[in-house]
Amino acid sequence: MRFLGIGHSGDLGDMYLRLRTAGHEVRFYCRDFDEHGVMDGMLTRVDDYRTELDWIRNAGEDGVIVFETAEHGALQEELRRDGFQVIGGSALGDRLENDRAFGQSALSEMGLQTARTHAFDDYERAITFVRANPRRYVFKLDGSETASSRNYVGAAPDGSDIIALLAGQPARLANIDITHSSFVLMEYIEGVETGLGAYFNGTEFLRPACLDWEHKRLFPGDLGELTGEMGTLLTYDDTDRLFDLTLARLAPLLREGGYLGYINLNTIINEQGIWPLELTCRFGYPGFAILDALQVEGWPSLFKRILRKDGLRFETTPGFACGVVLTVPPFPYRYGYRELSRGLPVSWDPMLTPEELDRIHFSEVARDAQGQLVTSGITGYIGVATGTGPTIIAAQQSAYALARRIYVPNLRYRIDIGDAFRDRGQSVLRKLGYLTA
């Protein structure tokens, strides 16, 4: 088969590597390659994806375009109208993810209860609102041009910390050349944070769905900045009840909006029910790599199943997968990365077996002129070490045993991925009747 990847940063580089290793032809377009250098010397990069469309078209049903972002939905729809097979999302998906108030409204219309979400494009008006309605809020910027580390989960019961954040926000955004932005204040909800993800083939969801428990902050114990994700525990087992109560209800909306690809709904679950927080309308990072650890079918087979609507079930491995994100300073920031960490050697225990090597999913890496694997990119996101097992503990032990045998100067990772769900979250969801196993 032929695959053309389209994105900004080469976030699906590991997927492309696996496709190429399996014997498929792969080319990828990375808009910011000159800055990133991701997968340099490892994959065939093109300067303009448009020049490769005939190459894909000539492959017929064996030609597939894969999009990495939730920013090119209109282009994806245009390519589909032109007869191309496209895995990614849609214009609706872009809006569901990037326009947070719209996403919450859409979830509410599908019959899901949602936290009260207040949309703003003026900071003074937001400050006035919080003073009149004091409580804990979560501050989230719309769009995808700013890092998730700029979002903030309020801690003060009266919202005073949110007010302080809002007061200085215009100046902070001006420093990164963003002079105007829209955002939401979502009322804070306590509970077990749980994600639900599934593949949608344009008409229906494939089964099984997955459940995941992300760890977004930099340090163990959920301390430090929001990074996007530092690791995740997930499973395809015992997912039907939560899926049917949440993500499954979006099928009519996604069908109408021409969505085709992977989608994830992040929620908070407590005694009052399930509270959707946000949608990710694309492959998640490192989520796609951790999913891969439990999917018996390879990406080509799964993509064919999605594109050709060839059955609604795919084979998965029972149990859990644990993924640990491997980073170097100054992750999650880019400032000073070139001076601190770019170009560092990446190596591993030479006694690792082929099966163990297959569980390393690289991201911001490249081959230098001598063939040495080195850090590349702009933030120091090296990749993810994954492990699987019939129990949470077994999956954790497998992932961390592998992480300890990967060698990069100043390598950093969290050492508690999966602990919160193992120690508390699992029992809460069972008590509430959402898990039965």
C-alpha positions, 0 to 999 in steps of 0.5 A, spaced: 500 500 500 501 507 499 501 512 505 501 519 505 502 523 512 500 530 512 501 534 518 505 540 522 510 536 526 511 529 524 507 526 530 505 520 527 512 518 525 512 512 529 506 509 525 509 511 518 515 507 520 511 501 522 508 501 515 514 502 512 517 496 516 511 492 514 513 493 506 509 499 505 511 505 501 510 511 505 511 519 504 510 524 509 509 532 509 511 535 515 510 543 515 515 545 520 520 540 518 526 545 517 525 547 524 523 540 527 527 535 523 523 529 525 525 523 522 530 525 518 534 520 515 529 515 517 523 516 512 521 519 506 519 527 507 516 531 501 516 538 501 509 539 498 503 534 499 500 536 493 505 534 488 504 527 491 497 526 490 497 523 483 502 518 486 496 516 491 491 516 486 495 511 482 495 506 487 487 506 487 484 502 493 491 501 496 492 509 496 491 512 503 492 519 506 493 520 513 492 527 517 495 528 524 491 534 526 484 537 527 486 543 523 485 540 516 478 538 516 475 542 510 481 539 506 480 532 508 473 533 505 475 536 499 480 530 498 474 525 499 470 529 494 476 528 489 476 520 490 481 520 495 481 515 501 482 519 507 483 517 515 483 523 519 476 527 521 472 532 518 471 540 518 466 538 524 471 534 528 476 541 527 470 545 530 468 540 536 475 540 538 477 547 537 471 551 539 470 548 546 463 552 547 461 549 541 463 542 543 460 542 549 453 544 546 454 539 541 455 534 547 449 537 550 444 536 544 446 529 544 443 528 551 449 528 555 450 532 561 455 537 561 459 542 566 456 549 565 461 552 560 462 560 559 465 562 553 469 569 552 473 573 548 474 579 553 478 578 559 475 584 563 468 581 562 471 574 564 474 577 570 467 581 572 463 574 571 468 570 576 467 576 581 460 575 580 460 567 580 465 565 585 467 558 585 473 553 582 473 554 574 478 551 569 481 556 564 481 553 556 484 556 550 480 555 544 484 553 538 490 549 537 495 554 536 497 555 543 500 549 548 496 546 553 500 548 558 497 555 558 490 552 560 489 552 567 485 548 573 483 553 578 484 551 585 482 557 589 474 556 591 473 563 590 476 563 583 481 568 585 487 565 582 483 565 575 482 572 576 489 573 577 491 569 571 486 572 567 488 579 569 495 578 566 493 573 560 493 579 554 500 580 556 503 573 556 499 572 549 502 578 546 509 575 548 508 569 543 505 574 538 497 572 539 494 578 541 487 576 541 484 569 543 477 566 545 477 561 551 472 558 556 471 558 563 468 551 565 466 549 572 470 545 575 468 537 577 471 532 581 471 525 580 475 520 576 478 522 569 476 517 564 477 517 556 473 513 551 475 512 544 473 509 538 474 509 530 468 511 526 468 509 519 463 515 516 457 511 518 458 507 524 463 506 530 468 500 530 468 496 536 471 495 541 471 502 544 477 503 549 477 506 555 484 510 557 486 514 564 491 520 562 496 523 566 497 530 563 502 533 568 509 533 568 511 530 575 509 524 579 503 526 583 500 530 578 504 536 580 507 541 575 505 544 568 500 541 563 504 537 558 498 534 553 500 528 556 506 524 560 503 517 559 496 513 559 493 507 561 488 504 557 484 497 555 479 495 550 476 490 556 469 492 559 468 498 555 461 497 552 457 500 558 461 507 558 461 507 551 454 506 550 452 512 555 457 517 551 461 516 545 456 512 541 451 517 542 455 522 537 454 517 531 448 521 528 452 527 529 459 524 526 455 521 520 452 528 518 458 531 519 462 526 514 467 524 520 472 518 518 477 517 523 479 516 531 475 520 536 476 521 543 471 523 549 475 525 555 470 525 561 469 526 569 465 521 572 462 521 579 456 519 583 452 525 579 454 521 573 458 522 567 461 529 565 464 530 558 470 535 558 472 535 551 473 532 544 480 530 541 478 529 533 484 526 531 489 521 533 492 522 540 499 523 542 502 518 545 495 515 545 495 512 538 502 508 540 499 505 546 493 503 542 497 499 537 500 495 543 493 492 544 491 492 537 492 485 533 491 488 527 496 492 524 494 499 521 494 497 514 488 492 516 485 497 520 485 502 515 482 498 510 476 496 515 475 503 516 475 506 509 471 500 506 466 499 511 469 492 512 466 489 518 465 493 525 469 489 529 477 488 530 481 484 534 484 486 540 489 483 546 485 483 553 488 486 559 491 493 559 497 497 556 501 502 559 505 508 556 510 512 559 512 518 555 520 519 555 522 526 555 529 531 555 529 538 558 526 543 556 519 539 555 514 541 555 517 548 552 521 549 546 525 555 549 532 553 549 531 546 547 536 547 541 542 549 546 540 544 552 538 537 548 537 537 541 542 532 538 543 528 544 544 520 542 539 515 543 540 508 545 538 502 548 540 496 552 543 491 546 540 485 549 533 488 548 529 483 544 526 484 537 519 484 541 521 489 546 524 494 541 517 494 538 514 497 544 519 503 543 515 508 539 519 514 537 517 521 536 522 527 536 528 523 533 532 523 527 538 519 524 545 524 524 550 523 518 553 517 522 547 514 522 546 515 530 539 516 532 539 523 536 534 527 539 530 532 534 524 536 534 523 542 538 520 540 545 524 534 547 519 529 546 523 523 545 517 517 544 513 512 549 515 506 552 509 501 552 508 495 556 502 490 556 499 485 561 493 481 563 493 486 569 494 493 571 501 492 575 503 487 569 502 492 564 506 498 568 512 493 570 513 491 563 513 499 561 517 501 566 522 495 565 523 497 558 523 505 559 529 503 564 533 500 558 533 506 554 539 511 554 538 518 553 542 524 557 538 527 562 532 522 560 526 524 564 519 520 565 513 520 570 514 513 575 506 513 577 503 512 570 496 508 572 497 508 579 491 513 580 486 508 577 489 502 580 489 504 587 482 508 587 479 510 580 478 502 578 474 501 585 470 508 584 467 506 577 466 499 579 462 501 585 458 506 580 456 500 576 460 503 570 465 497 570 463 490 571 469 486 570 
